[in-house]
C-alpha cells in the first residue's frame, strides 16, 4: 500500500500535484505559490492561463500543464506508487520529515524507495570528493561505521568516492543510510553505485529524490539536491574536499539552515584537504575523532556509543602517511630512518592491512 493512502489527499489531487511537479521552470517556491493561490493543485491545473500569468509564472508552465507528456508522466508515477516499498511524501502531509520541512524551500514532493520512516530519525550527513584518496575513503568508512553504531542514520548523495564509502560502511555494521539522488529514481546516476542503492533498499534504508522519476543527470540538479542532504540532517561532516567541491555547497547550505558543520583536516600539501581547511577557517568544527561530533549531539543518540571510534595513530610511519602519501624513500627522509628499516616496517604494515602501495607511493589505511 503506497504511503499517500494514509493522507488527506484525494487521488485527483495527487494526480494534479504530480502533473504540477513535472512542469518546466516550476520549482518548490512556485509550486507552493500555486497551492496557496488556488487552494489545491487540481484547481491550479484547471485555472485559466491568465491567472497563472498574473502570479508571475512563466508562460511555459501554463502552456505545458495539459500536455500529454505531463499527464502520462503523472499516470506513470501513480503506477510506480502502487508497488511495494515505493512511496511519495508531500510537504503538507503526515510523514514528511520535520527537519526538512523547516528549510526555506523544502521539496513539495519526495519520492522514496525503501523505508520512509527512517527520514524522521536523527541523521548526520557525510560528504566529500568523488575522487577521494584512499586514506580519505578509509576515514569516511571508519567515521560512518562509528556514527551508524551510535544510532545515527548516515545521509549522503550516493556519488562516487566519499559518499559511496559512507553508505557502504553504514550498511556493513547493520546501520541505516539515506541516499539523496540528483536524478529521478528510475534514472539512477551514477550507475556504478546502483548495487549500493539496491542493498540500501533491501536492508531497510532508503533512496530518495525530489525529481520526477525519469529525470536525467542535469548538472544544475546536483547542487539543488544538496539542500536536501543538509536539510534532513542535524549536521554535515565533510571528510575530504577541494575548494571547488560540491561538498562545500552542502556545507554552506547546512550553515544557512542552522545545522552544524564539521570538517576533517588533512595535509597542507593535499589538494583534497583545502576545502576542509577553508570550512574550518570559516567556523566549521575541526574533527579528529568521533567524540568531536558526538559531544554536541548526545541527546539524539538512540544506541550506545560504538567502540569503533578511530583510534589514535601511534606508528610513526602511519602518522606520516595519514598526512599525505609518500614513497618509501620520502618516508625514510621524513622519519629519519634507514631505508631498509622503512621497507621492513612497511611490509609489516601492509601485512596487517594498515598500509598499501599504489603507483610507487604508500597510503595509510584505517583497520
C-alpha positions as CSV (number, residue, x, y, z in Angstrom):
1,X,0.0,0.0,0.0
2,X,1.6,3.3,-1.0
3,X,2.2,5.8,1.8
4,X,0.0,8.5,0.3
5,X,-3.1,6.3,1.0
6,X,-2.9,7.4,4.7
7,X,-3.0,11.2,3.8
8,X,-5.9,13.5,3.3
9,X,-5.1,14.0,-0.4
10,X,-7.6,12.5,-2.9
11,X,-6.4,10.6,-6.0
12,X,-7.5,13.5,-8.2
13,X,-5.4,16.0,-6.1
14,X,-2.5,13.6,-6.1
15,X,-2.5,13.3,-9.9
16,X,-2.7,17.1,-10.2
17,X,0.3,17.5,-7.9
18,X,2.3,15.0,-9.9
19,X,1.4,17.0,-13.0
20,X,2.5,20.3,-11.5
21,X,5.7,18.7,-10.3
22,X,6.7,17.8,-13.9
23,X,6.2,21.3,-15.3
24,X,9.2,23.1,-16.7
25,X,10.6,26.0,-14.6
26,X,8.3,25.2,-11.7
27,X,10.5,24.9,-8.6
28,X,9.4,24.4,-5.0
29,X,8.6,28.1,-4.3
30,X,6.4,28.4,-7.5
31,X,4.7,25.1,-6.6
32,X,3.8,26.4,-3.2
33,X,2.7,29.7,-4.7
34,X,0.2,27.9,-6.9
35,X,-1.2,25.9,-4.0
36,X,-1.6,29.0,-1.9
37,X,-3.2,31.0,-4.7
38,X,-5.7,28.4,-5.8
39,X,-6.2,26.2,-2.7
40,X,-5.2,23.0,-4.4
41,X,-3.2,21.6,-7.3
42,X,-6.4,20.3,-9.0
43,X,-7.8,23.9,-9.1
44,X,-4.5,25.3,-10.2
45,X,-4.4,22.8,-13.2
46,X,-7.8,23.9,-14.3
47,X,-7.3,27.7,-13.8
48,X,-7.0,29.9,-16.9
49,X,-3.6,30.7,-18.2
50,X,-4.2,34.4,-17.4
51,X,-4.5,33.6,-13.7
52,X,-1.1,31.9,-13.9
53,X,0.5,34.8,-15.7
54,X,-1.0,37.2,-13.0
55,X,1.1,35.2,-10.4
56,X,4.2,35.9,-12.5
57,X,4.7,32.3,-13.5
58,X,6.5,31.5,-16.8
59,X,4.3,31.0,-19.9
60,X,6.0,27.6,-20.4
61,X,4.4,26.4,-17.2
62,X,0.9,27.3,-18.1
63,X,1.2,26.0,-21.6
64,X,2.6,22.6,-20.6
65,X,0.2,21.7,-17.8
66,X,-2.3,19.9,-20.1
67,X,0.2,18.3,-22.4
68,X,0.2,14.5,-23.0
69,X,3.8,14.2,-21.8
70,X,2.9,15.8,-18.4
71,X,-0.2,13.8,-18.0
72,X,1.4,10.5,-19.0
73,X,4.3,11.2,-16.6
74,X,1.8,11.7,-13.7
75,X,0.0,8.4,-14.6
76,X,3.3,6.6,-14.6
77,X,4.2,7.9,-11.2
78,X,0.8,6.7,-9.9
79,X,1.5,3.3,-11.2
80,X,5.0,3.4,-9.6
81,X,3.5,4.2,-6.2
82,X,1.4,1.1,-6.3
83,X,4.4,-1.1,-6.0
84,X,5.7,-2.3,-2.6
85,X,8.3,-0.2,-1.0
86,X,7.7,2.8,-3.2
87,X,6.3,6.0,-1.6
88,X,5.6,9.7,-2.0
89,X,5.9,12.2,0.8
90,X,4.2,15.6,0.5
91,X,5.4,18.6,2.4
92,X,1.9,19.4,3.8
93,X,1.0,15.8,4.7
94,X,1.9,13.5,7.6
95,X,5.1,11.5,7.3
96,X,7.1,14.4,5.7
97,X,10.5,14.8,7.6
98,X,10.1,17.5,10.1
99,X,13.6,18.9,9.8
100,X,13.4,19.1,6.0
101,X,10.1,21.0,6.3
102,X,11.9,23.7,8.2
103,X,14.2,24.8,5.3
104,X,13.2,27.8,3.2
105,X,12.4,25.8,0.1
106,X,11.5,22.2,1.0
107,X,10.7,19.9,-1.9
108,X,6.9,19.7,-2.3
109,X,7.2,16.1,-3.3
110,X,9.7,13.4,-2.3
111,X,9.8,10.0,-4.0
112,X,11.1,7.3,-1.6
113,X,12.3,3.8,-2.4
114,X,12.7,1.8,0.8
115,X,11.7,2.8,4.3
116,X,10.4,6.4,4.6
117,X,10.2,6.1,8.3
118,X,14.0,6.5,8.7
119,X,13.7,10.0,7.4
120,X,12.4,11.0,10.8
121,X,15.3,9.5,12.6
122,X,18.4,11.6,13.7
123,X,20.6,11.9,10.6
124,X,24.2,13.0,10.0
125,X,25.3,13.8,6.5
126,X,28.7,12.8,5.3
127,X,30.0,14.3,2.0
128,X,33.3,14.7,0.2
129,X,35.2,14.3,-3.0
130,X,34.2,12.0,-5.8
131,X,37.9,11.4,-6.5
132,X,38.9,10.8,-2.9
133,X,42.2,9.5,-1.8
134,X,42.4,6.0,-0.3
135,X,43.1,7.5,3.2
136,X,40.0,9.7,2.7
137,X,37.9,6.7,1.8
138,X,39.1,4.8,4.8
139,X,38.5,7.7,7.1
140,X,34.9,8.1,5.7
141,X,34.2,4.4,6.3
142,X,35.6,4.5,9.8
143,X,33.5,7.5,10.8
144,X,30.4,6.2,9.1
145,X,30.6,2.9,11.0
146,X,31.0,4.7,14.3
147,X,28.2,7.2,13.7
148,X,25.9,4.4,12.5
149,X,26.8,2.4,15.5
150,X,26.0,5.4,17.7
151,X,22.4,5.4,16.3
152,X,22.6,8.0,13.5
153,X,21.3,7.5,10.0
154,X,24.1,8.3,7.6
155,X,22.8,10.6,4.8
156,X,24.7,11.3,1.6
157,X,24.4,11.8,-2.1
158,X,25.2,8.3,-3.5
159,X,28.0,9.8,-5.6
160,X,31.3,8.1,-6.2
161,X,34.1,8.4,-3.6
162,X,33.3,9.6,-0.1
163,X,29.5,9.3,-0.5
164,X,29.7,5.6,-1.5
165,X,32.2,4.8,1.2
166,X,29.9,6.3,3.8
167,X,26.8,4.5,2.6
168,X,28.6,1.1,2.3
169,X,30.2,1.4,5.8
170,X,26.9,2.1,7.4
171,X,25.4,-1.0,5.8
172,X,28.4,-3.1,6.8
173,X,27.6,-2.6,10.5
174,X,23.8,-3.0,10.1
175,X,23.1,0.7,10.3
176,X,20.7,2.7,8.2
177,X,21.6,5.2,5.5
178,X,19.7,7.6,3.1
179,X,20.8,8.3,-0.4
180,X,19.6,11.6,-2.0
181,X,19.7,11.5,-5.8
182,X,20.2,14.3,-8.2
183,X,18.2,12.3,-10.8
184,X,14.8,10.6,-10.8
185,X,14.6,7.2,-9.0
186,X,14.1,5.4,-12.4
187,X,17.1,7.2,-14.0
188,X,19.8,6.3,-11.5
189,X,23.1,8.1,-11.6
190,X,25.9,7.1,-11.3
191,X,25.2,3.5,-12.4
192,X,28.4,2.3,-10.7
193,X,26.6,2.8,-7.3
194,X,23.4,1.1,-8.3
195,X,24.5,-2.0,-6.3
196,X,24.8,0.0,-3.2
197,X,21.4,1.7,-3.7
198,X,19.8,-1.7,-4.2
199,X,21.4,-3.0,-1.0
200,X,20.2,0.1,0.9
201,X,16.6,-0.5,-0.1
202,X,16.8,-4.3,0.6
203,X,18.3,-3.7,4.1
204,X,15.7,-1.2,5.3
205,X,17.4,2.0,4.3
206,X,16.1,4.4,1.7
207,X,16.9,6.2,-1.6
208,X,15.0,9.4,-2.2
209,X,14.7,12.1,-4.9
210,X,12.6,15.3,-5.3
211,X,12.9,15.0,-9.1
212,X,10.3,13.3,-11.4
213,X,11.0,9.5,-11.8
214,X,12.6,9.8,-15.2
215,X,14.6,13.0,-14.6
216,X,18.1,12.7,-16.0
217,X,21.5,13.8,-14.6
218,X,21.5,17.5,-15.3
219,X,24.3,19.5,-13.8
220,X,22.1,22.0,-12.1
221,X,20.2,19.3,-10.2
222,X,23.1,18.2,-8.1
223,X,23.7,21.4,-6.2
224,X,19.9,21.7,-5.8
225,X,19.7,18.2,-4.1
226,X,22.5,19.2,-1.7
227,X,20.0,21.3,0.3
228,X,18.0,18.1,1.0
229,X,21.1,16.3,2.2
230,X,21.8,19.0,4.7
231,X,18.1,19.8,5.4
232,X,17.5,16.2,6.6
233,X,20.5,16.2,8.9
234,X,21.5,17.5,12.3
235,X,24.9,18.3,10.9
236,X,27.2,17.8,7.9
237,X,30.6,16.2,8.1
238,X,33.0,17.0,5.2
239,X,35.7,14.3,5.0
240,X,37.8,15.4,2.0
241,X,37.1,18.1,-0.5
242,X,38.8,20.6,-2.8
243,X,37.9,24.3,-2.6
244,X,35.7,23.8,-5.7
245,X,33.9,20.8,-4.4
246,X,30.1,20.5,-4.3
247,X,30.6,19.4,-0.8
248,X,31.3,22.9,0.2
249,X,27.9,23.9,-1.3
250,X,26.3,21.3,1.0
251,X,28.3,22.7,4.0
252,X,27.3,26.3,3.1
253,X,23.6,25.3,2.9
254,X,23.9,23.5,6.2
255,X,25.2,26.6,7.9
256,X,22.4,28.7,6.3
257,X,19.8,26.1,7.6
258,X,21.2,26.3,11.1
259,X,22.9,22.9,11.0
260,X,26.3,22.1,12.5
261,X,29.2,21.8,10.0
262,X,32.1,19.5,10.8
263,X,35.4,19.1,8.8
264,X,38.3,16.7,9.0
265,X,41.7,18.4,8.4
266,X,44.4,17.0,6.3
267,X,47.9,17.7,5.0
268,X,48.5,21.2,3.7
269,X,50.1,19.6,0.7
270,X,47.0,17.6,-0.2
271,X,44.5,19.5,-2.6
272,X,41.7,17.4,-1.2
273,X,42.2,18.9,2.2
274,X,42.0,22.5,1.2
275,X,38.2,22.6,1.2
276,X,38.0,21.3,4.7
277,X,40.6,23.8,5.8
278,X,38.6,26.6,4.3
279,X,35.5,25.4,6.2
280,X,37.5,25.3,9.4
281,X,38.7,28.8,8.9
282,X,35.0,29.8,8.3
283,X,33.9,28.3,11.6
284,X,33.3,24.6,11.0
285,X,34.1,22.3,13.9
286,X,37.5,20.7,13.4
287,X,37.0,16.9,13.8
288,X,39.8,14.4,14.7
289,X,37.7,11.8,16.5
290,X,34.1,10.7,16.6
291,X,33.8,12.4,20.0
292,X,34.2,15.8,18.5
293,X,30.8,15.2,16.7
294,X,29.0,13.2,19.4
295,X,29.8,15.5,22.3
296,X,27.3,18.1,20.9
297,X,24.7,15.6,19.8
298,X,24.4,13.1,22.7
299,X,20.7,13.9,23.2
300,X,20.0,12.5,19.8
301,X,21.6,9.1,20.3
302,X,19.4,6.1,20.2
303,X,22.1,3.4,20.7
304,X,25.2,3.1,22.9
305,X,28.4,4.5,21.5
306,X,30.2,2.3,19.1
307,X,33.7,1.1,20.2
308,X,34.9,1.6,16.7
309,X,35.9,5.3,17.1
310,X,39.1,5.8,15.1
311,X,42.0,5.2,17.4
312,X,44.9,7.5,17.8
313,X,47.7,6.8,15.3
314,X,50.8,5.6,17.1
315,X,53.1,4.2,14.4
316,X,55.4,7.0,13.2
317,X,55.2,5.9,9.5
318,X,51.4,5.8,9.7
319,X,51.4,9.3,11.1
320,X,53.3,10.5,8.0
321,X,51.1,8.5,5.6
322,X,47.9,9.8,7.1
323,X,49.2,13.3,6.4
324,X,50.0,12.5,2.8
325,X,51.0,9.6,0.6
326,X,54.8,9.1,0.4
327,X,57.3,7.0,-1.5
328,X,59.4,4.7,0.7
329,X,62.4,7.0,0.1
330,X,60.5,10.1,1.2
331,X,59.3,8.2,4.3
332,X,62.9,7.4,5.1
333,X,63.9,11.0,4.9
334,X,60.9,12.3,6.8
335,X,61.2,9.7,9.6
336,X,65.0,9.8,9.8
337,X,65.1,6.0,9.4
338,X,67.4,4.0,7.2
339,X,65.6,2.8,4.0
340,X,65.9,-1.0,4.9
341,X,64.2,-0.3,8.3
342,X,61.4,1.7,6.5
343,X,60.9,-1.1,3.9
344,X,60.7,-3.7,6.7
345,X,58.2,-1.7,8.6
346,X,56.1,-1.0,5.5
347,X,56.0,-4.7,4.8
348,X,54.6,-5.4,8.3
349,X,52.0,-2.6,8.0
350,X,50.9,-4.0,4.6
351,X,50.5,-7.5,6.0
352,X,48.4,-6.0,8.8
353,X,46.2,-4.2,6.3
354,X,47.3,-0.8,7.6
355,X,49.2,0.4,4.6
356,X,49.1,-0.2,0.9
357,X,51.4,0.7,-2.1
358,X,49.9,2.1,-5.3
359,X,51.8,3.6,-8.2
360,X,55.1,3.8,-6.2
361,X,53.5,5.6,-3.3
362,X,52.4,4.3,0.1
363,X,49.0,5.1,1.6
364,X,47.7,4.6,5.1
365,X,44.6,2.5,5.8
366,X,42.3,2.5,8.8
367,X,41.9,-1.0,10.1
